[in-house]
Amino acid sequence: MASESTKLTPFEAVTACFHRAADQLGLKDTTRELLAGTYREIRVQVPLRSRDGGMRTVYGYRVQHNGARGPYKGGVRFHQHADLDEVRALASLMTWKTALVDVPFGGAKGGVQVDPNTLSEGEAERMSRRYMSQVSYVIGERRDIMAPDVNTDAQTMAWMMDEYGRKNGHTPAIVTGKPVELGGSKGRDAATGRGTIMVLIKAAADHGWRPEDVSVAIQGYGNVGSWAARLAADEGFRVVAVSDAYGGIYSGGGLDIDAVDTQMRETGSVVDTPGTDAITNEELVTLDATVLIPAALGEVITASNADQVSARMILEAANHPVTPDADDILADRGIDVLPDILVNAGGVTVSYFEWTQNLQEFKWSEKQVNDELYRHMAAAYTAVQERAAKENMTQRQSAFQIAVERVATAAKLRGYL
């Protein structure tokens, strides 16, 4: 594994996991070359007119990694660091994630490289629409389906769906994560956080841990982190710390999640929630908690801080929050890492349910959505655990082996190999 002194790019870091699985599976070079690369990469100009009448140009990306198992599927993020390499890495992760939870999608991802804090609502809408218009030539309800990601939400998807529909007619299945009123699925907003806690419940039971004895620290309090905190507390776990971009809070006896949500709603941050102690994001990562859930951006656990992690288990609710070198350090220390392609797969799984509902023009109840989500997450979790135990490997290695095998099989059956 490469040293972080020669820092890997996000795509190189993700691909390192693929190549390790390919080595273990004995894939042929031709198969490895096909699955490691991306099918299509697009960069588009997105002219953006500001409130004062000025004009600037930002750049957007859409990467389609692999479609052997079905239409490309992946979110769109608005972030200043969403460059081509990061989007490429996230598209690759989606290929393995959809394969692991066995939904009939391939992997894709999109992004606009812009600081969303500099945008008014009107600018965000115009940018969303222009981005969709620019990439719409390779998008379709049976070709490539978008979804929310970092700094995008149901409203963003509504704008994009509407823009696509101007040329192609009403096409709700073109995006998932939409408002329920426009064909979105019940349970989609909570799905990634809910899937994370479904995995936590099963992992805790496997370790013989009672929820009330398990302390949980969550880095990131956006959609995923906030739902994970709420649902973990509802299940009896003790959520002792959460954080956002402005800092974190800690309470050894467990946070009052209602109070945290109120503080977030009123101030835009969890910082200074009454009855809590202030901590930094860096301190949260090394906090003495049973379970650490990174639920923000990638590469927060690296070779420089992996030896300071005190948690007994890490659940990767964010995408690639642990670098390859850090992964090896954590494994040597006996810290279980449940990988992102398993832990945060609840979102794409319920996106599949939403897409299915749109194509059938039929709505599911929230109970049906959550029951089906549990079935997929439980099956994937069990498959990962069984292979890891049988082959004496980490759960990440197990998850990637399962996913790569499924994609390779589909590619071979299609005649790509």
C-alpha positions in Angstrom: 0.0 0.0 0.0 1.3 3.4 -0.9 2.6 5.7 1.9 0.7 8.9 2.6 4.0 10.7 2.3 3.3 10.1 -1.4 -0.3 11.1 -0.9 -2.9 9.2 -2.9 -5.6 11.0 -4.7 -9.2 10.1 -3.7 -9.6 7.9 -6.8 -6.2 6.2 -6.2 -7.3 5.5 -2.6 -10.6 4.0 -3.6 -9.0 2.0 -6.5 -6.4 0.6 -4.1 -9.3 -1.2 -2.3 -10.4 -2.5 -5.7 -7.0 -3.7 -6.7 -6.6 -5.6 -3.4 -9.8 -7.4 -4.0 -8.8 -8.1 -7.6 -5.6 -9.6 -6.4 -7.4 -11.8 -3.9 -9.9 -12.9 -6.5 -7.3 -13.6 -9.1 -8.9 -11.4 -11.7 -7.5 -11.4 -15.2 -5.6 -8.3 -16.3 -8.3 -7.5 -18.9 -11.0 -7.7 -16.3 -9.0 -5.6 -13.9 -8.4 -2.9 -16.5 -12.1 -2.7 -17.4 -13.4 -2.5 -13.9 -10.8 -0.1 -12.6 -11.4 2.6 -15.1 -14.4 4.8 -15.8 -16.8 4.5 -18.8 -17.4 8.2 -19.3 -16.3 11.5 -17.7 -17.8 14.9 -18.5 -16.7 18.4 -17.5 -19.2 21.2 -18.3 -19.1 25.0 -17.9 -21.8 26.4 -15.7 -22.1 30.2 -16.2 -23.4 31.7 -13.0 -24.9 35.2 -12.9 -24.8 36.8 -9.4 -27.2 39.0 -7.6 -25.2 42.1 -8.6 -25.4 41.3 -12.3 -21.8 39.9 -12.5 -21.0 36.7 -14.2 -18.6 33.9 -13.2 -18.1 30.4 -14.5 -17.9 27.3 -12.3 -17.3 23.8 -13.5 -19.5 20.7 -13.1 -18.7 17.0 -13.6 -20.5 13.8 -14.2 -18.6 10.5 -14.1 -20.2 7.2 -15.1 -18.0 4.5 -13.7 -19.6 1.2 -14.6 -23.0 0.1 -15.9 -22.7 -3.6 -16.1 -25.4 -4.2 -13.5 -27.9 -1.5 -14.5 -28.3 2.2 -15.1 -25.7 4.5 -13.7 -26.7 5.9 -10.3 -25.2 8.5 -8.0 -25.6 11.8 -6.3 -24.6 15.3 -7.1 -22.7 17.4 -4.6 -22.0 21.2 -4.5 -18.6 21.7 -2.9 -15.4 23.7 -3.5 -13.4 20.5 -3.5 -15.6 18.5 -5.8 -13.1 18.2 -8.6 -12.9 15.6 -11.3 -10.7 13.2 -9.2 -13.1 13.3 -6.2 -16.1 12.8 -8.4 -14.4 9.9 -10.1 -13.6 8.3 -6.8 -17.2 8.6 -5.6 -18.5 7.2 -8.8 -16.3 4.1 -8.3 -17.6 3.7 -4.8 -21.2 3.7 -6.1 -20.4 0.8 -8.4 -19.3 -1.3 -5.5 -22.0 -0.1 -3.2 -24.9 -0.9 -5.4 -23.4 -4.3 -6.1 -22.9 -5.1 -2.5 -26.5 -4.3 -1.5 -27.6 -6.0 -4.7 -29.7 -3.3 -6.3 -29.7 -3.2 -10.1 -27.6 -0.1 -10.7 -24.1 0.8 -11.8 -22.1 3.6 -10.3 -21.9 7.3 -11.2 -21.4 10.6 -9.4 -21.7 14.3 -10.1 -20.5 17.6 -8.7 -20.2 21.3 -9.2 -17.0 22.8 -7.9 -18.4 25.8 -6.0 -18.6 26.9 -2.4 -22.4 26.7 -1.7 -22.1 29.3 1.1 -21.5 31.9 -1.6 -24.8 31.2 -3.4 -28.2 32.8 -2.8 -31.2 30.5 -3.3 -31.8 32.0 -6.7 -28.2 31.4 -7.7 -28.4 27.8 -6.4 -31.5 27.2 -8.5 -30.1 28.7 -11.7 -26.9 26.7 -11.2 -28.8 23.4 -10.6 -30.8 23.9 -13.7 -27.9 24.8 -15.9 -25.9 21.9 -14.6 -28.7 19.5 -15.4 -29.2 21.0 -18.9 -25.4 20.7 -19.6 -25.2 17.0 -18.7 -28.7 15.9 -19.7 -27.4 14.3 -22.9 -26.1 11.4 -21.0 -28.8 11.3 -18.3 -32.0 9.3 -18.5 -34.4 7.3 -16.3 -32.9 4.1 -17.6 -29.4 5.5 -18.3 -28.2 7.6 -15.4 -30.2 8.7 -12.3 -29.2 11.5 -10.0 -29.7 12.0 -6.3 -28.8 14.4 -3.5 -25.4 14.4 -1.9 -23.3 17.0 0.0 -25.0 20.4 0.0 -27.8 19.3 -2.3 -31.3 18.2 -1.1 -34.8 17.4 -2.2 -35.3 21.0 -3.5 -32.2 20.7 -5.7 -33.6 17.5 -7.1 -36.9 19.1 -7.8 -35.2 21.9 -9.8 -33.2 19.3 -11.8 -36.2 17.1 -12.5 -38.1 20.1 -13.7 -35.3 21.3 -15.9 -34.9 17.8 -17.5 -38.7 17.7 -18.0 -38.7 20.9 -20.0 -37.1 19.0 -22.9 -38.3 15.4 -22.2 -41.7 15.7 -20.5 -42.6 14.7 -17.0 -39.9 12.2 -16.0 -39.9 11.8 -12.2 -37.6 8.7 -12.3 -34.7 10.9 -13.6 -33.8 11.8 -10.0 -34.3 10.3 -6.6 -34.4 12.0 -3.2 -37.2 14.3 -4.5 -39.9 15.9 -2.4 -42.6 13.3 -1.7 -45.1 15.7 -3.3 -43.2 15.3 -6.6 -42.9 11.5 -6.6 -40.2 11.1 -3.9 -40.3 8.1 -1.6 -41.4 8.1 2.0 -38.4 7.3 4.1 -35.8 8.5 1.6 -34.6 11.5 3.7 -33.7 9.3 6.6 -32.5 6.3 4.6 -28.7 6.7 4.8 -28.8 7.4 8.5 -31.3 4.7 9.1 -29.2 2.1 7.2 -26.2 3.2 9.3 -28.0 2.5 12.5 -29.4 -0.8 11.2 -25.8 -1.9 10.7 -24.9 -0.6 14.2 -27.7 -2.6 15.8 -26.5 -5.8 14.1 -22.8 -5.2 14.8 -23.5 -4.4 18.5 -25.5 -7.6 18.9 -22.7 -9.6 17.3 -20.3 -8.1 19.9 -22.7 -8.8 22.7 -23.0 -5.1 23.5 -26.2 -3.7 25.0 -27.3 -0.4 23.4 -27.3 1.5 26.7 -23.6 0.5 27.2 -22.5 1.8 23.8 -21.3 5.4 23.5 -21.4 6.9 20.0 -19.6 9.9 18.5 -20.8 11.2 15.2 -18.7 13.6 13.1 -20.9 15.5 10.8 -24.5 16.7 11.5 -25.9 17.1 8.1 -28.7 14.9 6.7 -26.8 11.6 7.5 -25.3 12.5 10.8 -28.4 14.1 12.2 -30.6 11.1 11.3 -28.0 8.7 12.6 -27.9 10.5 15.9 -31.7 10.6 16.3 -32.2 7.0 15.3 -29.3 5.8 17.5 -30.7 7.6 20.5 -34.2 6.1 19.7 -32.6 2.6 19.9 -31.1 3.3 23.3 -27.5 4.0 22.2 -25.8 6.9 24.1 -24.8 9.6 21.6 -22.1 11.5 23.5 -20.7 13.8 20.7 -21.7 15.3 17.4 -20.0 18.0 15.3 -20.4 20.1 12.2 -18.2 22.4 10.1 -18.1 24.9 13.0 -17.1 22.6 15.8 -18.5 19.9 18.1 -20.2 19.2 21.4 -19.8 16.6 24.0 -21.8 15.2 26.9 -20.6 12.0 28.6 -24.1 11.2 29.9 -25.6 11.4 26.4 -26.7 14.4 24.3 -30.3 15.7 24.3 -30.9 15.3 20.6 -34.0 17.5 20.7 -31.9 20.3 22.1 -29.2 19.7 19.5 -31.8 19.8 16.7 -33.2 23.0 18.1 -29.8 24.6 18.3 -29.1 23.6 14.7 -32.4 24.9 13.5 -32.0 28.3 15.3 -28.3 29.0 14.7 -27.2 26.8 11.8 -24.7 24.9 14.0 -24.7 22.4 16.9 -22.0 24.5 18.7 -23.1 26.0 22.0 -26.0 23.6 22.6 -26.9 24.2 26.2 -25.6 21.6 28.7 -22.7 20.5 26.5 -18.9 20.9 26.4 -17.2 22.3 23.3 -14.8 20.0 21.4 -13.1 20.2 18.0 -13.7 17.9 15.0 -10.2 16.6 15.5 -10.9 15.8 19.2 -14.2 14.0 18.3 -12.3 11.6 16.0 -10.0 10.5 18.9 -12.7 10.6 21.6 -13.0 7.7 24.0 -16.3 6.3 22.6 -17.3 2.8 21.8 -18.3 3.6 18.2 -17.1 6.4 15.9 -19.3 7.3 13.0 -17.6 9.7 10.4 -20.6 11.2 8.6 -19.1 14.2 6.9 -16.4 14.4 4.2 -13.7 11.9 3.2 -10.2 11.3 4.5 -10.8 12.4 8.1 -8.9 9.4 9.5 -5.3 9.3 8.1 -2.0 7.8 9.0 -1.4 10.9 11.2 -4.3 10.3 13.6 -5.2 6.6 13.2 -3.1 5.6 16.1 -5.0 8.1 18.3 -8.4 6.7 17.6 -9.9 5.3 20.8 -13.2 3.8 19.4 -13.6 0.1 19.3 -15.5 0.2 16.1 -15.8 2.7 13.2 -18.9 2.9 10.9 -18.2 4.8 7.7 -21.3 6.8 7.1 -19.3 9.2 5.0 -17.6 8.2 1.7 -14.0 7.0 2.1 -13.4 8.7 5.5 -10.5 6.4 6.2 -7.4 6.5 4.0 -5.7 3.2 3.0 -2.7 3.6 5.3 -5.0 4.5 8.2 -7.1 1.4 7.4 -4.0 -0.8 7.8 -3.1 0.9 11.1 -6.6 0.4 12.5 -6.7 -3.2 11.4 -3.3 -3.8 13.2 -4.8 -2.2 16.3 -7.9 -4.6 16.2 -10.4 -1.8 15.6 -13.3 -3.0 13.4 -14.0 -0.8 10.4 -17.4 -1.3 8.8 -16.8 0.1 5.3 -18.7 2.9 3.5 -20.0 0.7 0.7 -22.0 -1.2 3.3 -22.7 1.3 6.1 -24.0 4.2 4.0 -25.8 2.1 1.3 -29.2 2.8 2.8 -29.5 6.0 0.7 -29.0 4.3 -2.7 -31.1 1.3 -1.6 -34.2 3.6 -0.9 -33.3 5.5 -4.1 -33.8 2.2 -5.9 -37.2 1.9 -4.2 -38.1 5.4 -5.2 -37.0 4.8 -8.8 -39.1 1.6 -8.9 -42.2 3.4 -7.5 -41.8 6.2 -10.2 -41.5 3.7 -13.0 -44.5 1.8 -11.8 -46.4 5.0 -10.9 -47.2 3.5 -7.6 -46.5 4.5 -4.0 -45.2 2.4 -1.1 -45.9 3.0 2.6 -43.0 4.1 4.8 -43.2 0.8 6.6 -42.8 -1.1 3.4 -39.8 1.1 2.5 -38.1 0.5 5.9 -38.9 -3.2 5.9 -37.3 -3.6 2.4 -34.4 -1.4 3.5 -33.7 -3.7 6.5 -33.9 -6.8 4.3 -31.2 -5.4 1.9 -28.9 -4.0 4.6 -29.2 -7.2 6.8 -28.4 -9.5 3.8 -25.4 -7.4 2.8 -24.1 -7.2 6.4 -24.4 -10.9 6.9 -22.6 -11.7 3.6 -19.7 -9.4 4.6 -19.4 -10.9 8.1 -19.5 -14.5 6.8 -16.8 -13.9 4.2 -14.6 -12.0 6.5 -14.8 -14.7 9.1 -14.3 -17.5 6.6 -11.4 -15.9 4.8 -9.8 -14.2 7.9 -9.9 -10.8 6.3 -11.1 -7.3 7.2 -14.7 -6.3 6.6 -13.6 -3.9 3.9 -11.8 -6.6 2.0 -14.8 -8.8 2.3 -17.2 -6.2 1.1 -15.1 -5.3 -1.9 -14.6 -8.9 -2.9 -18.3 -9.5 -2.9 -19.0 -6.3 -4.9 -16.2 -6.9 -7.4 -17.2 -10.5 -8.0 -20.8 -9.4 -8.8 -19.7 -6.6 -11.2 -17.2 -8.9 -12.9 -19.8 -11.6 -13.4 -22.3 -9.1 -14.9 -19.6 -7.7 -17.2 -18.7 -11.2 -18.4 -22.3 -12.2 -19.0 -22.8 -9.1 -21.1 -19.8 -10.0 -23.2 -17.6 -7.1 -22.2 -14.8 -9.5 -21.3 
